[in-house]
Amino acid sequence: MTKRDFISVFIKIVGILLPCSMIINILFLFISRATGLTISICIVVALIGFFLILAADKIAGKLVPTNKELKIIGGNITPKDVFTVVLQIIGMTWIIFGLEYFVKMVLGIEQNKENWIISNLLLIFIGVYFVSGAKHIVKIMFDRKPKQTENSAPPVNT
């Protein structure tokens, strides 16, 4: 794994987290009848996240011009492995936060029950998806086929 790969994975993680957290916030804001400006800010932040996802490799290439290999204890680790593990850690954190809210609600500590129930359920569901490996997201991030241009010849089977 190179420094450029590491930076690219970090940018993709931020790109995934921004839309996920903004979807949860937008859901809460709709339930609590927030102003349009607040919701539009959440939408802009989510769009920035999608941009980061699409441009992560280009941004990493600009930030790290030399592609030096990182020395990692334990052997060869691919960017796909690092991305999956980080998503699993984030997923576990989100599950804990969501469950913490429900424990507070059951104990009567949390007062604003109606607004946060759906948002925390969504947080737990996304967390469970991340802990399970988020196969669809990982596939989108790392298994994209390069686009063929008109000038490039199709691969030759031998």
C-alpha positions as CSV (number, residue, x, y, z in Angstrom):
1,M,0.0,0.0,0.0
2,T,1.4,3.4,-1.0
3,K,1.0,6.8,0.6
4,R,-1.2,7.8,-2.2
5,D,-3.5,4.8,-1.7
6,F,-3.7,5.6,2.1
7,I,-4.7,9.2,1.4
8,S,-7.2,8.1,-1.3
9,V,-8.8,5.7,1.2
10,F,-9.0,8.4,3.8
11,I,-10.7,10.8,1.4
12,K,-13.2,8.0,0.4
13,I,-14.0,7.4,4.0
14,V,-14.8,11.1,4.6
15,G,-16.8,11.0,1.3
16,I,-18.9,8.1,2.6
17,L,-19.4,9.6,6.1
18,L,-20.6,13.0,4.9
19,P,-23.7,11.8,3.0
20,C,-24.5,9.2,5.6
21,S,-24.5,11.6,8.5
22,M,-26.3,14.3,6.5
23,I,-29.1,11.9,5.5
24,I,-29.6,11.1,9.2
25,N,-29.5,14.9,10.0
26,I,-31.9,15.7,7.2
27,L,-34.3,13.1,8.4
28,F,-34.2,14.5,11.9
29,L,-34.6,18.1,10.6
30,F,-37.7,17.1,8.6
31,I,-39.2,15.5,11.7
32,S,-38.4,18.5,13.8
33,R,-39.6,21.0,11.1
34,A,-36.3,22.9,10.7
35,T,-35.8,25.8,8.4
36,G,-35.0,25.4,4.7
37,L,-31.5,26.9,5.1
38,T,-30.4,24.2,7.6
39,I,-31.7,21.5,5.3
40,S,-30.0,23.0,2.3
41,I,-26.7,23.2,4.2
42,C,-27.0,19.4,4.9
43,I,-27.7,18.8,1.2
44,V,-24.6,20.8,0.2
45,V,-22.4,18.9,2.6
46,A,-23.7,15.6,1.3
47,L,-22.9,16.7,-2.3
48,I,-19.4,17.6,-1.2
49,G,-19.1,14.0,0.1
50,F,-20.2,12.6,-3.2
51,F,-17.6,14.8,-5.0
52,L,-14.9,13.5,-2.6
53,I,-15.9,9.9,-3.4
54,L,-15.6,10.5,-7.1
55,A,-12.4,12.5,-7.1
56,A,-10.5,10.8,-4.3
57,D,-7.8,9.2,-6.5
58,K,-7.2,12.5,-8.3
59,I,-7.1,14.5,-5.1
60,A,-4.7,12.0,-3.6
61,G,-2.5,12.2,-6.7
62,K,-2.3,16.0,-6.3
63,L,-1.5,15.8,-2.5
64,V,1.1,13.0,-2.8
65,P,3.1,13.4,-6.0
66,T,5.5,10.6,-5.2
67,N,4.0,7.2,-4.8
68,K,6.2,5.7,-2.0
69,E,5.4,2.3,-0.6
70,L,4.3,2.3,3.1
71,K,6.0,-0.3,5.3
72,I,3.2,-2.0,7.2
73,I,3.8,-4.6,9.9
74,G,2.1,-7.8,8.9
75,G,2.6,-7.9,5.2
76,N,0.7,-6.7,2.2
77,I,-2.5,-4.8,2.9
78,T,-4.6,-3.5,0.1
79,P,-6.5,-0.2,0.1
80,K,-9.7,-2.2,-0.2
81,D,-8.8,-4.0,3.1
82,V,-8.1,-0.8,4.9
83,F,-11.3,0.8,3.7
84,T,-13.4,-2.2,4.8
85,V,-11.8,-2.3,8.3
86,V,-12.3,1.5,8.8
87,L,-16.0,1.2,7.7
88,Q,-16.5,-1.7,10.2
89,I,-15.0,0.4,13.0
90,I,-17.2,3.4,12.1
91,G,-20.2,1.0,11.9
92,M,-19.6,-0.3,15.4
93,T,-19.3,3.2,16.7
94,W,-22.6,4.2,15.1
95,I,-24.4,1.1,16.5
96,I,-23.1,2.0,20.0
97,F,-24.3,5.6,19.7
98,G,-27.7,4.5,18.4
99,L,-28.1,1.9,21.2
100,E,-27.0,4.5,23.8
101,Y,-29.8,6.8,22.8
102,F,-32.4,3.9,23.2
103,V,-31.0,3.0,26.6
104,K,-31.3,6.7,27.6
105,M,-34.9,6.8,26.2
106,V,-35.9,3.6,28.1
107,L,-34.4,5.0,31.4
108,G,-36.2,8.3,30.9
109,I,-33.0,10.4,30.6
110,E,-33.7,11.5,27.0
111,Q,-36.6,13.9,26.7
112,N,-36.9,14.6,23.0
113,K,-38.0,11.1,22.0
114,E,-40.1,11.6,18.9
115,N,-37.5,13.4,16.9
116,W,-34.6,11.1,17.3
117,I,-36.2,7.6,17.2
118,I,-36.2,7.3,13.4
119,S,-32.7,8.9,13.0
120,N,-31.2,6.6,15.6
121,L,-32.8,3.6,14.0
122,L,-31.3,4.6,10.7
123,L,-27.9,5.1,12.4
124,I,-28.1,1.6,13.8
125,F,-29.1,0.1,10.4
126,I,-26.2,1.9,8.6
127,G,-23.9,0.8,11.4
128,V,-24.9,-2.8,11.0
129,Y,-24.4,-2.6,7.2
130,F,-20.9,-1.1,7.7
131,V,-20.0,-3.8,10.3
132,S,-21.1,-6.5,7.9
133,G,-18.5,-5.3,5.4
134,A,-20.5,-2.8,3.3
135,K,-19.9,-5.0,0.2
136,H,-21.8,-2.8,-2.2
137,I,-19.9,0.4,-1.2
138,V,-16.6,-1.4,-1.3
139,K,-17.4,-2.8,-4.8
140,I,-18.4,0.7,-6.0
141,M,-15.2,2.3,-4.6
142,F,-12.6,-0.3,-5.7
143,D,-14.0,-2.5,-8.4
144,R,-14.8,0.1,-11.0
145,K,-13.8,-0.8,-14.6
146,P,-11.8,1.8,-16.5
147,K,-13.8,3.5,-19.2
148,Q,-12.8,2.6,-22.8
149,T,-12.3,5.4,-25.2
150,E,-12.9,5.2,-28.9
151,N,-9.1,5.1,-29.6
152,S,-8.4,2.3,-27.2
153,A,-8.6,-1.2,-28.6
154,P,-10.6,-3.8,-26.7
155,P,-8.5,-6.4,-24.8
156,V,-7.2,-9.3,-27.0
157,N,-7.9,-12.8,-25.8
158,T,-5.0,-15.2,-26.4
